[in-house]
Amino acid sequence: MCGKSNHYFFLEIVPITGRHHQIRVQLSTIGCIIKGDLKYGAKRSNPDGSIHLHARKIEFIHPVSKEKISITAPPPDEANWNLFQASEKNK
C-alpha cells in the first residue's frame, strides 16, 4: 500500500531485522525523511512532538499456542493520514 499527497509520500515498509530505528535510519539515508522526525532530518516537529510513522499491521507467532496472530490498526484520524485513506479508496 503506497500513495502520495501534494507534499508527502505514503510508503508500506516491511522491516526484516527489527533493529532499533531501522525504518527511520534507512529512509533518512535515502533522503526520504519521516514527517516530524527531528532526530533523522525533519526540519520541524509535529505540533504534538510525534512522527508520522504508524504500525498498520503486526503479525507474530503466539509463544504458547503457536497460532499466527495478526493485528491491523486503522491510520490515525489526522489530515495527512486521511488523505492517504482517500487515495487508497480511489484505486
N, C-alpha and C positions, 0 to 999 in steps of 0.2 A: 504494500500500500504506500504509494508516494504521491506527491502533488506539489503545487506551489500556489502562492498568492502573489500579489503585486510586489511584495518585499521579502517574502520568505519561501523556503523550500520545506516540504514535509517529507521526511525520509523514514522508511522502515529499516531498522538496523537489527541484525541478528548477531549478538555477541557470541564469540566462540570460547574465549578463555575465562571470562568472568573476572578479569583483572580490574583492580580499583581504577576508576575513571577511564576505562578503556575507550568508551564511546567519545567522551569529551576530548581526550588527547588526540585520538585519530582524526576526528572531524576538524579540530583546530589545526592539525598538521597539514591538512589539505586546503586550509583557508575557509572552511565551512563552519564558522563559529556558531554555537548554540545561543539563541537569543537570551540575553541576561547573564551569560556565563562569564563574569568578570575575570575569574581565575584563568580562563583559557582564551582570552582575547576580545570579549564583547566590549564595546565602547561605553555602554551604560547598562545599569542594572534594571531589572523589572521593578515596578513600584513596591512589590511585596518582598523583594530580595530573592525570589525563586529563579530558576532557569527553566526554559521551555524544553524539558526532557520528560517524557511520560512513558511509563512501562504499560503498554497496552495489553500485552499478553505474557503470561509466565506459565511455563509447564515444567513439571518435575515428577519424578517417581516417588511416591509416598514411601518413607523408610520402613514402615511396618507392614502395610497392606500390599506394597509393591504395585499398587494401581497408579496409572498415569493421571496426574492431577493437572487440569488446565483451567486457568483463571483469566478472564478477559474483562478489562475495565473500559468504560467509555472515556473519550477525551474529556479533559476539564471543561466546564462551562465558562468559556472565556472567548473573546472575539477572535483571536488568531486560530484557536482550535476549531471554533465553529465554522470558519472559512474552509478549513480542511474537510470537515464532515460534509459540507455542502458540495465541495468539489468531488468527493467520493460518490455522493448520491447521483451526480450528473453523468457518471461514467456509463 
